[in-house]
Every structure is written in structure tokens, then in C-alpha cells.
Amino acid sequence: MTVKSLLSGKPWGQFLHERIFAPLGMTRTRVNSALDIIPNRASGYIRFGSVPQNGLWMTPAIMESPAGGLVSTVQDMARWEIALEAGTILKPSTLAQMEVPIKLNNGSIVQGNDGTRYGLSWQLQTYQGRGVVGHSGDHVTGFTSNFSRFTDDKLAVIVLTNLMPLDIGGITRRVADFYVPALIPAKVGINARRQFM
């Protein structure tokens, strides 16, 4: 049970549907359920070496939790991005606050081993010197996802897959390269673009 469920008196899936998904037209986004028939739900796969296997099933407490327990589509996630950009779901000042790197009490900025900084639920990165704000993840159920906002270029790239592990960050960058030629690393230039046409 989430804090929102406790405060609203409703299950969190119902709360999300009424307050976020339905108003934004996200008709195919919902809390996952092992029991419900969800039209066009994909099966997840895990690759061990070159052999794919079915993704693992977890308990409903995990599969229906806020940490990876949503089912969606690229089209619905595009509606989410449009709402973020338009200030429909969050005030622009709130979104900007989420994109500020988190500082610890000692003044140091929170960052991963690869230099990725973190805001409030966002990974804050740069790619070819340009800002990227996003969130990605994978799950032993056999799914990977990446939602990246190339903020300097007004581009969002959403990648959802049913295979794990996968270089989803690389796929995201290649899609961004296609739409924003300035992102293509100088040493590969036009040849990199030709690979995607």
C-alpha cells in the first residue's frame, strides 16, 4: 500500500487511473496484475548467453508495486511526455526542481560510478555535451525501459522492450542521433546516420 492509497482511501491503481491516466488519455496504462486479462500484454524474456528464456514471475506484492509495477505503451508514454512539456501534470517549476542534482548534507552531489547524477526520480546525464533527463530500468521479469528527455533539443525518446539484458541506453542514443544530427559523434559522422535509414 502506498502513501497515496492511505491518504486517498483508494487502491493506488484506482487513484492513478482517476487522477493521472484517464485525464491524460493514457488508456493503456495501468497497474500490472497477474490475474487480469490485459489486452496485448507482452511476455518478458531473459537472455542467458544467446538463449532467451521466459522472464521470472514475482509475487503480486512486487509485480504490482510502484517500483516497476505499471504496464504501458510507447503511445501512452508519449502522452505523459506531452503533459510534462505542457505543464499539465506538473508545474514547470516543480519539474525544474526535480532536475536539480541532489546534494548530501556534506555538500557532495549524489552520483553513480559512471558519473550519472540524480535528481528527484530522474537520472541527470549529458550526451555529446547536451542535457539528458530520464529514467531507465530493467526487471528479471524480462523487460527493459528507457524514458529520456533530451532537454536541449526538445526531444523525448521512449524505448520499451520485452528482453533483458539489453543495451537500452545505446538504443535510445541511436534513436536520438537519428533525429538530432548534432548528437552524432564527430568521428562517425554521416556513416552513423546511414545505418538507421
N, C-alpha and C positions, 0 to 999 in steps of 0.2 A: 504494500500500500504506500502511496506517495503522500507527500505533504499536501499537495493539491487535492487528493482524494479525501484526506481527513478534513480539510477546510471547506471543501465544497459539498461534502456528503455524497459524492457520486464516485463511481469507479473511474479511474484515471482515463480509460479509453473513451468513456462517455463524455467526460469533461473535455478531452482533447477534440473529440468529434464536434461537440456543440460550440466550443469557443474558438477553435482554430481551423480544423479540417473543413468542415461544412462551409463556414463563411468565406474561405479562400477557394472553394470549389475543388478541394483535394478529395475527390470522390473515391479514390482507390487507395487511400492511406488510412491505416487503422492499426490497432494493437494486434500483434500476432496471436494466433490461437491454434493449438494443436487439434482442437475439436471442430472448429467451424470450417465449413467449406468456403474457401476464399478463391473466387474465380481467377484463373490464370496464375495461380501461385506457382513460382518456380521451385524446383528442388535444388538443394545445395550440394556441392561436390567438393571433396578434398582430394588434392593430388599428392600421392606419395611417390616420388620419383616421376615416372611417366604414366603411372596408373591412377586414373581417377576412381574414387570410391564415394559412396553416399556420405554426405555430411552427418555429423553426430547429432542425435536428438538429445535435448537437455530437458530438465524438469520445467513445467509451466512457470514456476517462480522465476526462472532465468529467461525462458523464451518469451515471456510476456512482460518483462521488466523494462524500465526506461532505458537501460543500457543495451541497446540492440534489439528491443522487442517490438519494433514497428515494421510494418510491411508497406511498401510504397512503390511508385513508378517514377521513371525519369520525368514524365509529363507532370505529375503532381509535385515533384521536387522543383521543377521549373516554375510552377505557380508559387511555391514557397520563396524562391529567389525573387520573383517579380514583387511579391509582397514585402520582402526585405528592402528591395531597392526603392519601392514606392513609399516606404514608411507606414504601411498598412498594419503590419503585425507588431512592429516595434518602432518607437520614435527614433529618428535618425541619431539623436543624442545618446540614446540607450545603446544602439548598435555600435556607435563610435566608442563608447565606453567599454564594450565587450572586446574591442580590437586593441585595447591598450595592454602591453605586456604586464603580466603580474609580477609585482615585486614582493620579495620576502621581507620580514622585519629587519633583516640586516642590510637591506637596500639592494641586494643582488636580484637580478631578473631570472625568473624561472625559465629554464631551457633544457632541452633534451641533449643527448650526446652528439647529435648531428647538428646542433645549433638552432634547432627549431624552438622558437619562443612560444609561450602560451598566453592567450587572453582568457576571457570567460567563455569556456567551451570551444574556443577556436584555436587552431594551430596557426601561428603567425610566421610566414616564411617569405623568402624572396626567390624569384626565378628570373634569371637574366637581368637582375637589378630592379625588378618590378615587384610590387607588393602582391602577396597571395594570402588570403584569409580563408581558412577552410577547416574541414573536419573529415577524417577518414577512419576506417576501421575494417576489421575482418573478424570472423567468428568461426569457431570449429563446426558450426552447422553447415559451413561451406559457402559463405557469402562474403563479398568484399564491397566496400562502397567508398566513394570519394565525392565530396561536395566542395569545390574550390571556386572562390571568387577572386578573379584577377582584377583587383580593385583599381589599379592604374589604367586598365584597359576596358573597364566596364564589360567584362566577360565572365560568365559563370560556366563552369564545366561540371557536369554531373555524370558520374560513372557508377553503375550498379551492376555487379556480376554475381553469378552463382558458382564461382570457383575460387578456391583458396588453396595454397597461396598464389598470389598474382601480383605483379608489379603495377598496381593500380595508379600509383603516383606517376610512373612512366607513361602510362596510357593517357592520363589527364594532361600531362605536359605536351604530349604529341598532338592531342586534340587542340590545345591552346595554341601551339605553334602553327597549326593549320589556319586558324582564324586571325591570329595576330603575327604576321611575318616578322615583326621586330623581335619576337621571342626566340626565333630560331638561332641557335648558337652560330656565331660568325664562321667557325671553321667548317661547318657543313653546308651552310647557305641553301641555295636553291635545290640541291640534290635531296635534302631532307624533306622539302615540300613535295617533291615528285613522288616520294614513297607513299604518300597518302592520297594521291589523286587517282 
